[in-house]
């Protein structure tokens, strides 16, 4: 039995495609450095192998949300610059400083914890000050920026920290022309100028995420942070497919058909009988469910390539499995059912599943659970 058939399901990760995506994004970034964002286990693709592939292709920074994610990269032997940005009080500041990780600071409480941890470590902490230019999430408000900058400069004078970055995050960069983009850029420039006038000399200024990297060149500054685009998914489907941006989807999710059977007309399928067979037909059981990250709210809508045609999930997605109606076609147990991939074979894409589940493709790939092995190819 071949490897694919021997696995209940697999998420095949094409590292050659990821490297090609990095090279394309670097070209689009102009002279800016590129940060490969590998948070949430590289958006479900496997952080360590994806980080290695990104560095091989020319990324100079790695980005994570949590310090634990950043520390795991160091423990795996990943070099280069690593930045993490989602901190809570009492976080592992000292461990991050000792692991040579750049940390983000959005408020005085965080800066003070960094200074204390730097003293304990006997090392200078590398800090990026984050400005809230309009996203309204993390980051320092413009009214509080002078106080944060002043205290950061005082900490620099003592040798406790060095401010290596000034940064922010767009709210609507996936909607080119949205008035908030220009407004946020203006606020960011003002906040950067204030900090630099106060004596901050950052290595990198950065605000561009994946959509801004692709569509807002004036936002590139010294560094772009690419997340979803790295994995070959369009951050703005309304503007273009991955191919339109020179990108290729990296993940292909498939399963081995567990059962094929004939049923009569009027046969109810799965919980609640939301689907009833209109005539005598053939059913195929696909052993993936919402415990594996398949959206239950794509019940009756999720597309799957089975037996040479794209079918639709029949009835409810259950915890571990769902059914497709083959409409009389035949296949065998062990045959491949492809939920999404690049689309080369006519299979659905992650974006197709996003439409079916009324969400975004980011969520589709990121939510694929740990029961599904990641099989990395193209290393």
N, C-alpha and C positions, 0 to 999 in steps of 0.2 A: 504494500500500500504506500502511495506517495505521501510526502510530508504534509501537504495541504489536507489530504483526506484523513490523515491520522489525527488532526487537530479538530476539536469541536468548532473553534473559530480562531481567527488570527487577524491582527492588524499589521499588515506588511508596510514597513517604513522604508522608503526609497531614499537613501542617503545621497545618492548621486543627484537626484532631483533637488534635494535640499542644498547641496553645494552649488548647483547651477542657479538656484534662486538667490543665494547669497551673492554670487557674482553679478547677477542682473541688478540686484538692489544696490550693490556697491556702485555700479555704473550709473544708476539713476541718482545716487546721492552726491555725485560730483566729487568734490574734494573732501567731503565730510567723512569721518570715521563711521563704522557701522557697529552697532550693538545688536547682538543676537539675543532676543528675549526668550529664555527657556524656562519661564515660570510654569507652574502647574504641570511638572513633568514634561516640559516642552510642548505645552498645549496637547498633552496626551500622547506625544510621539516618542517619549523616552529622553530625559534630559541629558544624561551623560553622552550617549552616542551622537545625539543631535548637536550638542555643544562642541564636541570634538570635530564633527564634520564642518560646522560653521567656522571654527577657527582655521581649519585647513583651507577653507575657501576665501579667507581674508577678513573675517570679522575680527575686530580688535578688542571688543568688549563683550562680556556676557551679562545679561540682566535677569534678575529674579525678583519676585515680590517679597518673599519672606527670607529672613536671615538663615533659617534652617535649610532652605533650598540652596542658598549661596554656599553655606558651609559644606553641604553634601557634594557640591562641585569640587571644592578644594580637597575634600577627603578622597574623591575619585581621582585626584592627581591633575585636575584641570588647571592650567596656568593662565596667564594673561590677566587683564583687568576684569574684575567682577564687581557688580553693583547690586545692592538690594535696597528696597524702599518702603516696605510695609512693616513698620515697627510698632510695638506696644511697650508701655512702661515695664521695666525690668527685663527687657529682651537681652539676648546674648551679645551685648556690645563688645565686651572684652574679647570674646572668642572671635568675633568678626574682625576686630582690629588686629588681633594676633595672626589671623589668617589672611591679612592683607586685602581685605574686602572694603570697597568704597561704600559708605553708608549714607542714607538720605536723612535729612533733618528738615522738619516742617514747623517746628515750634521750639520754644525755649526749654521745655521739659526734656525734649530729646537731646538738644545740644548739651545741656547740663549732664545728662547721663553719659553722653559720649566723652565729655571732658573727664568725668570721674573714672570711666573705664580706661581711658588713655593713660591716666596716672597710674592705675593699677597694673596696666600692661607694660608701662615704661616705654610706650611707643606713641608716635604721633598718629592720630586718626585722620583718615582721608574722608572728607565730608562733602556731600552735594547739598546745597541749600535749595529747597523746593519752593517755588512761588505758585500760589493759587491765582492764576491769571483769568479765571472764569469758569473752570470746570466745577468748582464748588465741592471738591472732594478733599483729597489730601493737599498739603501745601499751605504756605503762609500767606495770609491776607495782605494786600498792599499796605494797609494801615499799620500792620504789625511788623512789616519788613525792616524799617529802620532799626528797631530794637533788636531783631534777630541778627541783622548784619553787624551791628555794633558789638554784640556779645560774641559773635563768631570771630570778628577781627581781634577782640581782646584775647580770645582763646588762641588765635594764631600767634599773637605776640608772646604768649607763654610757651609756645611749642606744643600745646596739647592737641591742636588740630591744624590741618591745612585744608582750605576750601578748594577742592579740586574741580567742583562743578556747580553750575547754576542751571536750574532746569524747571520745566513745567510740563503740562499735558493738555492737549486739545480736547474740547468737548464734542465738536461736530466736524472734525476733519474729513469724515467719511461723507460729508455733504458739501462738496466743493461749491464755493460761492456763498456759503452760509455766512452771514455778517459777523458771527462770533469769531470766525477764524482771524480776520483782519484785526478785530478788537483785541483778541488775546495776544496776537503778535505785537501789537502796539504796547500793551501792558507789559509783556515780557521784556521788550527792548528797554522800556523805562526802568523796570526793576533791576535788570542787568546793569544798566548804566549807573543806577544809584549805587549798587554794590561795588562796581569797579571804581567809581569815584571815591568810595570809602576805603579803597585800598585792596579789595579782593582781586586776585589775579587767577581766575579759573583756568584750568587746562581745557575744559570743554563747557560749552553752553549748548543745551539741547532741549527741544520741545517737540520735534517731529516724531510721530508714531508711524505705523505702516501706511495709512492713507495719506498722511502729509508727505511722507517720503516719496510716494508715487505721484502726488498731484499738487503739492504746495512747495515748489523748490525754494522759495524765499524763506522757508522755515528750517532749512537744513542746518544752518549755523556750523558747529564743529563736529556734531555727532547726530546720527539718526538712530532711533530705537525701533527696530523692526521685529514684530511679533508674528501675527497671523500670516503676513505676506511671506515670511520665511518658509512657511509650511505649504506654500503654493495655493493659498485661498485668497480670493479677492476680498479686500476689506470694504469695498464699495461695489457690490454687484450691479447697482444701477448704472455705474459708469463703465463697467467692463468685466469680462470673465478673467480668470487667471491668465489664459493665453494672451488676452489683450494687453496684459501688463508684463508679458514675457516670463510668466511663472508657471510652475507645474505642481499640481497637488502631490503631496508626499505620502499620504496614508491611503491604503486600500483596505477596507474592512470586508471580510468574507467569512462564511461559515460552511460547514459540511452538512448537507441535507441529512436529517436524522430519520425521516420516515416518508414514504410515499404510499398513498392508498386511494382507492376508489370509494366514493361515497355517493349516495342517491341525491336526487333533487330534494330541496327543502331541509337539508341537514344544517343545523345550527353550528356555528364555528366560534370557539373560544368563549370566554366569560361574557355573560349577558346576551349572547346570540345577536350581536349587532350586525352580523353578517350571516345570511342564510344562502346556501347554494341555489342558484336559479335553475339548475338542471343537474343531471348526473355528471360528475366531474372527478378530476384527480386533484388531490391535495398534497402539498409538500410541507413538511415541518422543518422550520429553521430554528436551530437551538441557540438563539440569542434573545434576550429580553431586557426589561428595564433595569434589572440588576447589572446588566452589562453596559448600560448607558443608552439603550435604544429608547427613544422617547415614547412613552405611553400615549401621549397626545398626538402621535403620528399614526395611531390606530386607524386602519381603514384608508390610510393615505400614503404611508411610507413606501417608496419604490425599491424593488429588488430585482436583480438580473438572475433568472433561474431558467434553465433549459432553453437558452438562446433568446429569451424575450424578457423585457422589463415587466414585472408583475407588481401588484399592489398588495400590501398587507391585508389579509382578509380577517376582519374582526379585531378584537382587542390584542394588543401586545401584552403578554403576560410577563411574569418576573424572569423567566428563563427561556421563553420560546414564543414564536408566533407562527402563523400559518399563511401560506399563499395558495391561491386557487390557480392551478395550471390550466384550467379550462379545457381539460381533456388531453393536453399534451403529456408526454411521459418523461420521466427522468428516473434516476436510481438513487438509493441511499448512498451517501458519500459524494454525490455531485456537488459542485461548488455553487453557492448562492452568494452573489456579490452585492453588498448593500451600497457601497460607494467606493469610488476611486477616481483616477484622472479622467475617465470617460472614453478612453481609447477603444474599448471593446463594446461601446454602447451602454456601459453600466452607468447607473446614476452617480451623481457627485454629492459631496457633502452639502453643497448649496441646495441641491434638490431635496435633501432631507430637511434642511433648514426651512425651506418653503412649506414642506409637508407638515412640519411641527410648529410653524409660525414662530420661528426663532432665527438665530444667526448661525452661520456655519462654525464660528468660534466654539459655540456651545456643543455642536454635534461632535467635533473631534475631541474636545477637552473632556467630555463626560464619559468617553469609552472607558469601562471599568477595568480593574486589575485582573479579573478572571480571563480577560482576553490577552493572550500573550502578544507582545510586540516582537515582530520578526524583522530585524534590520538587514537590509540588503544593500548592495552597492558600496560597501565599506572600502 
